[in-house]
Amino acid sequence: MTKQSVTKAVTAALVSALSSCTPAVTPELPVSNPSQSEATVAAEVYQQINAYRRAHGASPLQRNPELDQVARQNSEFLRAKHAKLSSQGGSTSHLSFEGSTPSAHKLHNINQVGENAATTTTSGGNTAAARLVSLWTHAPKQENNLRFGWTDTGVGVVEDHDGMVFATQMFGAYKAPMQRDMLNSLRAH
């Protein structure tokens, strides 16, 4: 395969709308603290996803600070790699899912892990959170993640200087909910 055909293949993968989670690259970026705007969008995504889950008979997810960090790291990675699709919004490929999964499994003792990632703009009639959630609810694989039997979630949102918003929602399930409760208790002390 020539360098040009590899570049075309990578570009096609990035542009493919609402791609599935395909492991490829491990992110190695430091995680910055979210701005007020980024934190607000992440909180709105979290609330809207739980409302969506309740409306479809699924239990609400608990917000998990470790998964927030993994999700934010993934969004930072996507911004750094300029994984932009279109000014009207779209999904990114899951370039760093291979790095997110071991981080969640090993560092945070989470048994199962899933991920949704998307990008949109801060302009337009809808808020960024509503646009992101809409992208995920209208794509079969991502929508399946929204209704799966996860226990925990983390949301990471990163806004670029040009108005692009990169968002990742990590999903996790502990082997036993008691394990999560014990970890939360240890964190509190």
FIKOLZA-1660 file (N, C-alpha, C; in steps of 0.1 Angstrom, whole numbers, plus 5000, padded with zeros to 4 digits):
% residues 189
   i   px   py   pz ch aa at
   1 5008 4988 5000  A  M  N
   1 5000 5000 5000  A  M CA
   1 5009 5012 5000  A  M  C
   2 5006 5022 4991  A  T  N
   2 5014 5034 4991  A  T CA
   2 5010 5043 5002  A  T  C
   3 5018 5053 5004  A  K  N
   3 5016 5063 5015  A  K CA
   3 5003 5071 5011  A  K  C
   4 5000 5074 4998  A  Q  N
   4 4988 5081 4994  A  Q CA
   4 4976 5073 4997  A  Q  C
   5 4976 5060 4994  A  S  N
   5 4965 5051 4996  A  S CA
   5 4962 5049 5011  A  S  C
   6 4973 5049 5019  A  V  N
   6 4971 5048 5034  A  V CA
   6 4964 5061 5039  A  V  C
   7 4969 5072 5034  A  T  N
   7 4963 5085 5038  A  T CA
   7 4948 5085 5034  A  T  C
   8 4945 5081 5022  A  K  N
   8 4931 5081 5018  A  K CA
   8 4923 5071 5027  A  K  C
   9 4928 5060 5030  A  A  N
   9 4921 5050 5039  A  A CA
   9 4919 5056 5052  A  A  C
  10 4929 5063 5058  A  V  N
  10 4927 5069 5071  A  V CA
  10 4917 5080 5070  A  V  C
  11 4917 5088 5060  A  T  N
  11 4908 5099 5058  A  T CA
  11 4894 5093 5057  A  T  C
  12 4892 5083 5049  A  A  N
  12 4879 5077 5048  A  A CA
  12 4874 5071 5061  A  A  C
  13 4883 5066 5069  A  A  N
  13 4878 5061 5082  A  A CA
  13 4874 5072 5091  A  A  C
  14 4880 5083 5090  A  L  N
  14 4876 5095 5099  A  L CA
  14 4863 5101 5094  A  L  C
  15 4861 5100 5081  A  V  N
  15 4849 5107 5076  A  V CA
  15 4837 5098 5076  A  V  C
  16 4839 5085 5078  A  S  N
  16 4827 5076 5078  A  S CA
  16 4818 5079 5090  A  S  C
  17 4806 5082 5086  A  A  N
  17 4797 5087 5096  A  A CA
  17 4794 5076 5107  A  A  C
  18 4795 5080 5119  A  L  N
  18 4791 5072 5131  A  L CA
  18 4798 5058 5130  A  L  C
  19 4811 5058 5130  A  S  N
  19 4818 5045 5129  A  S CA
  19 4817 5037 5142  A  S  C
  20 4820 5025 5141  A  S  N
  20 4820 5016 5153  A  S CA
  20 4833 5018 5161  A  S  C
  21 4834 5013 5173  A  C  N
  21 4846 5014 5181  A  C CA
  21 4856 5004 5176  A  C  C
  22 4866 5009 5170  A  T  N
  22 4877 5001 5164  A  T CA
  22 4890 5005 5171  A  T  C
  23 4896 4996 5179  A  P  N
  23 4909 5000 5185  A  P CA
  23 4920 5003 5175  A  P  C
  24 4928 5013 5178  A  A  N
  24 4939 5016 5169  A  A CA
  24 4951 5023 5176  A  A  C
  25 4949 5034 5183  A  V  N
  25 4960 5042 5189  A  V CA
  25 4957 5045 5203  A  V  C
  26 4968 5045 5211  A  T  N
  26 4967 5048 5225  A  T CA
  26 4970 5063 5227  A  T  C
  27 4961 5070 5234  A  P  N
  27 4964 5084 5236  A  P CA
  27 4974 5086 5247  A  P  C
  28 4983 5096 5245  A  E  N
  28 4994 5099 5254  A  E CA
  28 4994 5113 5258  A  E  C
  29 4982 5120 5259  A  L  N
  29 4981 5134 5262  A  L CA
  29 4978 5136 5277  A  L  C
  30 4983 5147 5282  A  P  N
  30 4979 5150 5296  A  P CA
  30 4965 5155 5295  A  P  C
  31 4958 5154 5306  A  V  N
  31 4944 5158 5307  A  V CA
  31 4943 5171 5314  A  V  C
  32 4937 5181 5308  A  S  N
  32 4936 5194 5314  A  S CA
  32 4922 5195 5321  A  S  C
  33 4921 5204 5330  A  N  N
  33 4908 5207 5336  A  N CA
  33 4899 5213 5326  A  N  C
  34 4886 5209 5327  A  P  N
  34 4876 5215 5317  A  P CA
  34 4874 5229 5320  A  P  C
  35 4871 5237 5310  A  S  N
  35 4866 5251 5312  A  S CA
  35 4852 5250 5317  A  S  C
  36 4847 5262 5321  A  Q  N
  36 4833 5262 5326  A  Q CA
  36 4823 5258 5315  A  Q  C
  37 4826 5262 5303  A  S  N
  37 4817 5259 5292  A  S CA
  37 4818 5244 5289  A  S  C
  38 4830 5238 5289  A  E  N
  38 4831 5224 5286  A  E CA
  38 4825 5215 5297  A  E  C
  39 4826 5220 5310  A  A  N
  39 4820 5213 5321  A  A CA
  39 4805 5213 5320  A  A  C
  40 4800 5225 5316  A  T  N
  40 4785 5226 5314  A  T CA
  40 4780 5217 5303  A  T  C
  41 4787 5216 5292  A  V  N
  41 4782 5207 5281  A  V CA
  41 4783 5193 5286  A  V  C
  42 4793 5189 5293  A  A  N
  42 4795 5175 5298  A  A CA
  42 4783 5172 5308  A  A  C
  43 4780 5181 5316  A  A  N
  43 4769 5179 5326  A  A CA
  43 4756 5178 5319  A  A  C
  44 4754 5186 5308  A  E  N
  44 4741 5185 5301  A  E CA
  44 4740 5172 5293  A  E  C
  45 4751 5167 5287  A  V  N
  45 4751 5154 5281  A  V CA
  45 4748 5143 5291  A  V  C
  46 4754 5144 5302  A  Y  N
  46 4751 5134 5313  A  Y CA
  46 4736 5134 5316  A  Y  C
  47 4730 5145 5319  A  Q  N
  47 4716 5146 5322  A  Q CA
  47 4707 5142 5311  A  Q  C
  48 4710 5145 5299  A  Q  N
  48 4702 5142 5287  A  Q CA
  48 4703 5127 5285  A  Q  C
  49 4715 5121 5287  A  I  N
  49 4716 5106 5285  A  I CA
  49 4708 5099 5295  A  I  C
  50 4708 5103 5308  A  N  N
  50 4700 5096 5318  A  N CA
  50 4685 5098 5315  A  N  C
  51 4681 5110 5311  A  A  N
  51 4667 5112 5307  A  A CA
  51 4663 5102 5296  A  A  C
  52 4672 5101 5286  A  Y  N
  52 4669 5092 5275  A  Y CA
  52 4668 5077 5280  A  Y  C
  53 4677 5073 5289  A  R  N
  53 4677 5060 5294  A  R CA
  53 4664 5057 5302  A  R  C
  54 4660 5067 5310  A  R  N
  54 4648 5065 5318  A  R CA
  54 4636 5064 5308  A  R  C
  55 4635 5072 5298  A  A  N
  55 4624 5071 5288  A  A CA
  55 4624 5058 5281  A  A  C
  56 4635 5051 5280  A  H  N
  56 4636 5038 5273  A  H CA
  56 4637 5026 5283  A  H  C
  57 4634 5028 5295  A  G  N
  57 4633 5017 5305  A  G CA
  57 4646 5013 5311  A  G  C
  58 4657 5020 5309  A  A  N
  58 4670 5017 5314  A  A CA
  58 4673 5025 5327  A  A  C
  59 4681 5019 5336  A  S  N
  59 4684 5026 5348  A  S CA
  59 4694 5038 5345  A  S  C
  60 4693 5049 5353  A  P  N
  60 4702 5060 5351  A  P CA
  60 4716 5055 5355  A  P  C
  61 4726 5062 5348  A  L  N
  61 4740 5059 5351  A  L CA
  61 4746 5068 5362  A  L  C
  62 4755 5062 5369  A  Q  N
  62 4762 5070 5379  A  Q CA
  62 4774 5077 5373  A  Q  C
  63 4776 5090 5375  A  R  N
  63 4787 5097 5370  A  R CA
  63 4800 5093 5377  A  R  C
  64 4810 5089 5370  A  N  N
  64 4822 5083 5375  A  N CA
  64 4834 5092 5372  A  N  C
  65 4840 5098 5382  A  P  N
  65 4851 5107 5379  A  P CA
  65 4863 5101 5372  A  P  C
  66 4866 5088 5374  A  E  N
  66 4876 5082 5366  A  E CA
  66 4873 5080 5352  A  E  C
  67 4860 5077 5349  A  L  N
  67 4856 5076 5335  A  L CA
  67 4855 5090 5329  A  L  C
  68 4852 5100 5337  A  D  N
  68 4853 5114 5331  A  D CA
  68 4867 5117 5326  A  D  C
  69 4877 5113 5334  A  Q  N
  69 4891 5116 5330  A  Q CA
  69 4895 5108 5318  A  Q  C
  70 4891 5095 5317  A  V  N
  70 4894 5087 5305  A  V CA
  70 4887 5094 5293  A  V  C
  71 4874 5098 5294  A  A  N
  71 4866 5104 5284  A  A CA
  71 4873 5117 5279  A  A  C
  72 4877 5125 5289  A  R  N
  72 4883 5138 5286  A  R CA
  72 4896 5136 5278  A  R  C
  73 4904 5126 5283  A  Q  N
  73 4917 5123 5276  A  Q CA
  73 4914 5119 5262  A  Q  C
  74 4904 5111 5259  A  N  N
  74 4901 5107 5246  A  N CA
  74 4897 5120 5237  A  N  C
  75 4889 5128 5243  A  S  N
  75 4884 5141 5236  A  S CA
  75 4896 5150 5233  A  S  C
  76 4906 5151 5243  A  E  N
  76 4918 5158 5240  A  E CA
  76 4926 5152 5229  A  E  C
  77 4927 5139 5229  A  F  N
  77 4934 5132 5218  A  F CA
  77 4928 5135 5205  A  F  C
  78 4914 5134 5204  A  L  N
  78 4907 5137 5191  A  L CA
  78 4910 5151 5186  A  L  C
  79 4909 5161 5196  A  R  N
  79 4912 5175 5192  A  R CA
  79 4927 5176 5187  A  R  C
  80 4936 5170 5194  A  A  N
  80 4950 5171 5190  A  A CA
  80 4953 5165 5177  A  A  C
  81 4945 5155 5173  A  K  N
  81 4947 5149 5160  A  K CA
  81 4938 5155 5149  A  K  C
  82 4931 5166 5153  A  H  N
  82 4923 5173 5144  A  H CA
  82 4913 5163 5137  A  H  C
  83 4907 5155 5145  A  A  N
  83 4897 5145 5140  A  A CA
  83 4884 5152 5138  A  A  C
  84 4883 5161 5129  A  K  N
  84 4871 5169 5126  A  K CA
  84 4864 5163 5114  A  K  C
  85 4851 5163 5114  A  L  N
  85 4844 5158 5103  A  L CA
  85 4837 5169 5095  A  L  C
  86 4828 5176 5100  A  S  N
  86 4821 5186 5093  A  S CA
  86 4816 5197 5102  A  S  C
  87 4814 5209 5096  A  S  N
  87 4809 5220 5105  A  S CA
  87 4795 5217 5109  A  S  C
  88 4788 5207 5104  A  Q  N
  88 4774 5205 5108  A  Q CA
  88 4774 5194 5118  A  Q  C
  89 4785 5188 5122  A  G  N
  89 4785 5177 5132  A  G CA
  89 4786 5164 5126  A  G  C
  90 4791 5154 5133  A  G  N
  90 4792 5141 5129  A  G CA
  90 4800 5133 5139  A  G  C
  91 4802 5120 5136  A  S  N
  91 4809 5112 5146  A  S CA
  91 4824 5111 5143  A  S  C
  92 4832 5110 5152  A  T  N
  92 4846 5107 5150  A  T CA
  92 4848 5092 5150  A  T  C
  93 4859 5088 5145  A  S  N
  93 4863 5074 5147  A  S CA
  93 4869 5072 5161  A  S  C
  94 4869 5061 5165  A  H  N
  94 4874 5058 5179  A  H CA
  94 4888 5055 5179  A  H  C
  95 4896 5064 5175  A  L  N
  95 4911 5062 5173  A  L CA
  95 4918 5058 5186  A  L  C
  96 4913 5062 5197  A  S  N
  96 4921 5059 5209  A  S CA
  96 4914 5050 5219  A  S  C
  97 4903 5043 5214  A  F  N
  97 4896 5034 5222  A  F CA
  97 4905 5023 5228  A  F  C
  98 4915 5018 5221  A  E  N
  98 4924 5008 5226  A  E CA
  98 4931 5013 5238  A  E  C
  99 4934 5026 5239  A  G  N
  99 4941 5032 5251  A  G CA
  99 4931 5034 5262  A  G  C
 100 4918 5038 5259  A  S  N
 100 4908 5041 5269  A  S CA
 100 4904 5028 5276  A  S  C
 101 4903 5017 5269  A  T  N
 101 4898 5005 5275  A  T CA
 101 4908 4999 5286  A  T  C
 102 4921 4998 5283  A  P  N
 102 4930 4993 5294  A  P CA
 102 4930 5002 5305  A  P  C
 103 4929 5015 5303  A  S  N
 103 4929 5025 5314  A  S CA
 103 4918 5023 5323  A  S  C
 104 4906 5021 5317  A  A  N
 104 4894 5019 5325  A  A CA
 104 4895 5005 5332  A  A  C
 105 4899 4995 5325  A  H  N
 105 4900 4981 5331  A  H CA
 105 4910 4981 5342  A  H  C
 106 4922 4985 5340  A  K  N
 106 4933 4983 5349  A  K CA
 106 4934 4993 5360  A  K  C
 107 4933 5006 5356  A  L  N
 107 4935 5016 5366  A  L CA
 107 4922 5019 5374  A  L  C
 108 4911 5015 5369  A  H  N
 108 4898 5019 5376  A  H CA
 108 4890 5007 5379  A  H  C
 109 4895 4995 5377  A  N  N
 109 4888 4982 5381  A  N CA
 109 4874 4981 5375  A  N  C
 110 4872 4985 5362  A  I  N
 110 4860 4984 5355  A  I CA
 110 4860 4972 5346  A  I  C
 111 4850 4964 5347  A  N  N
 111 4849 4951 5340  A  N CA
 111 4847 4953 5325  A  N  C
 112 4835 4959 5321  A  Q  N
 112 4832 4962 5307  A  Q CA
 112 4833 4977 5304  A  Q  C
 113 4837 4980 5292  A  V  N
 113 4838 4994 5288  A  V CA
 113 4832 4996 5274  A  V  C
 114 4825 5007 5272  A  G  N
 114 4821 5011 5259  A  G CA
 114 4823 5026 5257  A  G  C
 115 4822 5030 5245  A  E  N
 115 4825 5044 5242  A  E CA
 115 4816 5049 5231  A  E  C
 116 4812 5062 5232  A  N  N
 116 4806 5069 5221  A  N CA
 116 4815 5082 5220  A  N  C
 117 4817 5086 5207  A  A  N
 117 4825 5098 5205  A  A CA
 117 4818 5105 5193  A  A  C
 118 4818 5119 5194  A  A  N
 118 4813 5127 5183  A  A CA
 118 4819 5140 5184  A  A  C
 119 4817 5148 5173  A  T  N
 119 4821 5162 5172  A  T CA
 119 4810 5170 5166  A  T  C
 120 4809 5182 5171  A  T  N
 120 4799 5191 5165  A  T CA
 120 4804 5205 5167  A  T  C
 121 4796 5215 5164  A  T  N
 121 4801 5229 5165  A  T CA
 121 4793 5236 5177  A  T  C
 122 4798 5247 5181  A  T  N
 122 4791 5255 5191  A  T CA
 122 4780 5264 5185  A  T  C
 123 4780 5264 5172  A  S  N
 123 4770 5273 5165  A  S CA
 123 4758 5265 5161  A  S  C
 124 4747 5272 5158  A  G  N
 124 4735 5265 5153  A  G CA
 124 4724 5266 5164  A  G  C
 125 4712 5261 5160  A  G  N
 125 4700 5263 5168  A  G CA
 125 4700 5255 5181  A  G  C
 126 4706 5243 5181  A  N  N
 126 4706 5235 5193  A  N CA
 126 4719 5237 5201  A  N  C
 127 4718 5234 5214  A  T  N
 127 4731 5234 5222  A  T CA
 127 4740 5223 5217  A  T  C
 128 4752 5224 5220  A  A  N
 128 4762 5214 5217  A  A CA
 128 4758 5201 5223  A  A  C
 129 4753 5201 5236  A  A  N
 129 4749 5188 5242  A  A CA
 129 4738 5182 5235  A  A  C
 130 4728 5189 5231  A  A  N
 130 4716 5184 5224  A  A CA
 130 4720 5178 5211  A  A  C
 131 4729 5184 5204  A  R  N
 131 4734 5179 5191  A  R CA
 131 4742 5166 5193  A  R  C
 132 4750 5166 5203  A  L  N
 132 4758 5154 5205  A  L CA
 132 4749 5142 5209  A  L  C
 133 4740 5144 5218  A  V  N
 133 4731 5133 5222  A  V CA
 133 4722 5129 5210  A  V  C
 134 4718 5138 5202  A  S  N
 134 4710 5135 5190  A  S CA
 134 4718 5126 5180  A  S  C
 135 4731 5130 5178  A  L  N
 135 4740 5121 5170  A  L CA
 135 4740 5107 5175  A  L  C
 136 4741 5105 5188  A  W  N
 136 4742 5092 5194  A  W CA
 136 4729 5084 5194  A  W  C
 137 4718 5092 5196  A  T  N
 137 4705 5085 5196  A  T CA
 137 4700 5081 5182  A  T  C
 138 4706 5086 5172  A  H  N
 138 4702 5083 5158  A  H CA
 138 4712 5074 5151  A  H  C
 139 4721 5068 5158  A  A  N
 139 4730 5059 5152  A  A CA
 139 4729 5046 5160  A  A  C
 140 4726 5035 5153  A  P  N
 140 4723 5022 5160  A  P CA
 140 4734 5017 5170  A  P  C
 141 4746 5017 5166  A  K  N
 141 4757 5012 5176  A  K CA
 141 4758 5021 5188  A  K  C
 142 4758 5034 5186  A  Q  N
 142 4759 5044 5197  A  Q CA
 142 4746 5043 5205  A  Q  C
 143 4735 5042 5199  A  E  N
 143 4722 5042 5206  A  E CA
 143 4722 5029 5215  A  E  C
 144 4727 5018 5210  A  N  N
 144 4728 5006 5218  A  N CA
 144 4736 5008 5231  A  N  C
 145 4747 5016 5230  A  N  N
 145 4755 5019 5242  A  N CA
 145 4747 5027 5251  A  N  C
 146 4738 5036 5246  A  L  N
 146 4730 5044 5255  A  L CA
 146 4720 5036 5264  A  L  C
 147 4716 5025 5258  A  R  N
 147 4706 5017 5265  A  R CA
 147 4711 5004 5272  A  R  C
 148 4724 5001 5270  A  F  N
 148 4730 4989 5275  A  F CA
 148 4730 4989 5291  A  F  C
 149 4732 4978 5297  A  G  N
 149 4732 4977 5311  A  G CA
 149 4744 4982 5319  A  G  C
 150 4749 4993 5314  A  W  N
 150 4761 4999 5321  A  W CA
 150 4756 5004 5335  A  W  C
 151 4766 5006 5344  A  T  N
 151 4763 5011 5357  A  T CA
 151 4769 5026 5359  A  T  C
 152 4779 5028 5351  A  D  N
 152 4786 5041 5353  A  D CA
 152 4789 5047 5340  A  D  C
 153 4792 5061 5340  A  T  N
 153 4795 5068 5328  A  T CA
 153 4805 5079 5331  A  T  C
 154 4812 5083 5321  A  G  N
 154 4820 5095 5322  A  G CA
 154 4819 5103 5309  A  G  C
 155 4819 5116 5310  A  V  N
 155 4817 5124 5298  A  V CA
 155 4829 5134 5298  A  V  C
 156 4836 5135 5287  A  G  N
 156 4847 5144 5285  A  G CA
 156 4844 5153 5272  A  G  C
 157 4844 5166 5274  A  V  N
 157 4841 5175 5263  A  V CA
 157 4853 5185 5262  A  V  C
 158 4858 5187 5250  A  V  N
 158 4869 5196 5247  A  V CA
 158 4864 5205 5236  A  V  C
 159 4865 5218 5238  A  E  N
 159 4862 5228 5227  A  E CA
 159 4875 5233 5221  A  E  C
 160 4875 5233 5208  A  D  N
 160 4887 5238 5201  A  D CA
 160 4885 5253 5198  A  D  C
 161 4896 5260 5195  A  H  N
 161 4895 5275 5193  A  H CA
 161 4886 5278 5181  A  H  C
 162 4884 5269 5172  A  D  N
 162 4875 5272 5160  A  D CA
 162 4861 5269 5162  A  D  C
 163 4857 5266 5175  A  G  N
 163 4843 5263 5178  A  G CA
 163 4839 5248 5177  A  G  C
 164 4848 5239 5173  A  M  N
 164 4845 5225 5172  A  M CA
 164 4845 5220 5186  A  M  C
 165 4835 5211 5189  A  V  N
 165 4834 5204 5202  A  V CA
 165 4836 5190 5200  A  V  C
 166 4846 5184 5208  A  F  N
 166 4849 5170 5207  A  F CA
 166 4843 5164 5220  A  F  C
 167 4835 5154 5219  A  A  N
 167 4829 5147 5231  A  A CA
 167 4831 5132 5231  A  A  C
 168 4834 5127 5242  A  T  N
 168 4835 5113 5244  A  T CA
 168 4826 5109 5256  A  T  C
 169 4818 5099 5255  A  Q  N
 169 4811 5093 5267  A  Q CA
 169 4816 5079 5268  A  Q  C
 170 4823 5077 5280  A  M  N
 170 4827 5063 5283  A  M CA
 170 4816 5057 5292  A  M  C
 171 4814 5044 5290  A  F  N
 171 4805 5036 5297  A  F CA
 171 4812 5025 5304  A  F  C
 172 4808 5022 5316  A  G  N
 172 4815 5011 5324  A  G CA
 172 4805 5003 5332  A  G  C
 173 4809 4991 5335  A  A  N
 173 4801 4982 5344  A  A CA
 173 4812 4975 5352  A  A  C
 174 4810 4976 5365  A  Y  N
 174 4818 4968 5375  A  Y CA
 174 4813 4954 5375  A  Y  C
 175 4823 4945 5379  A  K  N
 175 4819 4931 5380  A  K CA
 175 4808 4930 5391  A  K  C
 176 4808 4938 5401  A  A  N
 176 4798 4938 5411  A  A CA
 176 4796 4952 5416  A  A  C
 177 4784 4957 5416  A  P  N
 177 4781 4971 5421  A  P CA
 177 4788 4974 5434  A  P  C
 178 4789 4964 5443  A  M  N
 178 4795 4966 5456  A  M CA
 178 4809 4971 5454  A  M  C
 179 4816 4966 5444  A  Q  N
 179 4830 4970 5442  A  Q CA
 179 4830 4985 5439  A  Q  C
 180 4821 4991 5431  A  R  N
 180 4821 5005 5429  A  R CA
 180 4818 5013 5442  A  R  C
 181 4808 5008 5450  A  D  N
 181 4805 5014 5462  A  D CA
 181 4817 5014 5472  A  D  C
 182 4824 5004 5472  A  M  N
 182 4836 5003 5481  A  M CA
 182 4847 5014 5476  A  M  C
 183 4849 5014 5463  A  L  N
 183 4858 5024 5457  A  L CA
 183 4854 5038 5460  A  L  C
 184 4841 5041 5459  A  N  N
 184 4836 5054 5462  A  N CA
 184 4838 5058 5477  A  N  C
 185 4836 5048 5485  A  S  N
 185 4838 5050 5500  A  S CA
 185 4852 5053 5503  A  S  C
 186 4861 5046 5497  A  L  N
 186 4876 5049 5499  A  L CA
 186 4880 5063 5494  A  L  C
 187 4874 5067 5483  A  R  N
 187 4877 5080 5477  A  R CA
 187 4872 5091 5487  A  R  C
 188 4861 5089 5494  A  A  N
 188 4855 5099 5503  A  A CA
 188 4864 5101 5515  A  A  C
 189 4872 5091 5519  A  H  N
 189 4881 5092 5531  A  H CA
 189 4895 5097 5528  A  H  C
% end
